[in-house]
Amino acid sequence: MVEPQQPSVEFLTPEESADVDRALMSSSEKFLTRLTISSLKLLLYIANDLGVPVEDLTHQQIIDWIEHDCQIRREQGVEAAVLKW
């Protein structure tokens, strides 16, 4: 699953964020757009990590993967986890 000391993964680049900022949307719509872009990248990352097509991911696989990443963060520190929150 998740390997310790993962390189930093960028789920929303500064360029993508700037593109969202330029969009003609309300603040809440921009927030949802950023969340959606980041979520897509995270789902692609999880699918790749698990070796399954993203369309075959189940909600339980996503829960298990995030739970495992959170366990790594608690046990080894934030830098060892993929998600840096």
Backbone torsions as a table, in degrees:
resi	resn	phi	psi	omega
1	MET	NA	-115.1	-176.5
2	VAL	-88.5	129.3	177.9
3	GLU	-90.1	143.0	176.5
4	PRO	-63.3	156.6	178.3
5	GLN	55.7	46.7	175.9
6	GLN	-64.5	144.7	171.7
7	PRO	-65.3	154.6	-179.0
8	SER	-60.9	133.4	179.6
9	VAL	-108.2	129.0	-179.4
10	GLU	-99.3	111.2	-177.0
11	PHE	-91.0	-12.8	173.4
12	LEU	-149.9	112.1	-177.6
13	THR	-77.0	159.6	175.6
14	PRO	-58.1	-35.5	179.6
15	GLU	-66.5	-42.2	178.3
16	GLU	-64.9	-41.6	178.3
17	SER	-62.0	-41.6	177.9
18	ALA	-63.8	-39.6	177.0
19	ASP	-61.3	-41.2	177.7
20	VAL	-64.7	-42.3	178.9
21	ASP	-57.7	-36.3	-178.7
22	ARG	-77.5	-15.6	-177.5
23	ALA	-67.5	149.0	-179.9
24	LEU	-86.2	75.2	-178.9
25	MET	-136.8	161.1	174.8
26	SER	-73.4	168.1	179.0
27	SER	-58.9	-42.5	-179.4
28	SER	-67.9	-34.9	177.1
29	GLU	-68.3	-37.6	177.1
30	LYS	-65.8	-41.2	177.2
31	PHE	-59.5	-47.1	179.9
32	LEU	-62.7	-37.6	178.6
33	THR	-64.8	-45.7	177.3
34	ARG	-61.1	-42.8	178.7
35	LEU	-62.1	-40.7	-179.3
36	THR	-66.8	-44.3	178.3
37	ILE	-62.0	-46.5	179.2
38	SER	-62.9	-40.7	179.9
39	SER	-64.1	-41.4	177.5
40	LEU	-59.4	-47.4	-179.5
41	LYS	-63.4	-39.0	178.3
42	LEU	-65.9	-42.1	178.1
43	LEU	-62.8	-40.8	176.9
44	LEU	-63.2	-40.4	178.7
45	TYR	-63.6	-47.5	180.0
46	ILE	-61.4	-45.8	-179.9
47	ALA	-59.7	-44.0	178.4
48	ASN	-63.4	-43.7	-179.8
49	ASP	-62.0	-37.6	-179.8
50	LEU	-86.8	-11.1	179.0
51	GLY	73.7	34.4	178.0
52	VAL	-128.6	153.4	174.2
53	PRO	-64.0	142.7	-177.2
54	VAL	-56.3	-34.5	-178.5
55	GLU	-71.1	-13.9	178.2
56	ASP	-96.3	-3.9	177.9
57	LEU	-61.1	138.4	174.5
58	THR	-103.2	162.4	178.0
59	HIS	-62.2	-33.9	-179.6
60	GLN	-68.5	-37.1	176.2
61	GLN	-63.1	-40.0	179.2
62	ILE	-65.7	-45.8	178.2
63	ILE	-59.7	-48.3	-178.8
64	ASP	-61.4	-41.8	-178.9
65	TRP	-64.2	-46.9	-178.9
66	ILE	-67.1	-40.0	176.8
67	GLU	-58.7	-43.8	179.0
68	HIS	-65.1	-41.9	178.5
69	ASP	-63.3	-38.6	177.9
70	CYS	-65.8	-37.6	177.4
71	GLN	-63.9	-42.8	176.9
72	ILE	-59.6	-44.1	-179.6
73	ARG	-61.7	-42.8	-179.9
74	ARG	-65.9	-40.4	-174.0
75	GLU	-85.3	-33.9	-172.5
76	GLN	-118.1	-7.5	-179.8
77	GLY	102.4	160.6	-173.8
78	VAL	-61.8	-32.1	-178.0
79	GLU	-70.0	-20.4	179.3
80	ALA	-82.3	-19.0	-177.8
81	ALA	-87.9	159.9	175.1
82	VAL	-77.2	-48.4	-179.8
83	LEU	-83.8	126.3	-173.7
84	LYS	-104.2	42.9	-177.7
85	TRP	-105.2	NA	NA
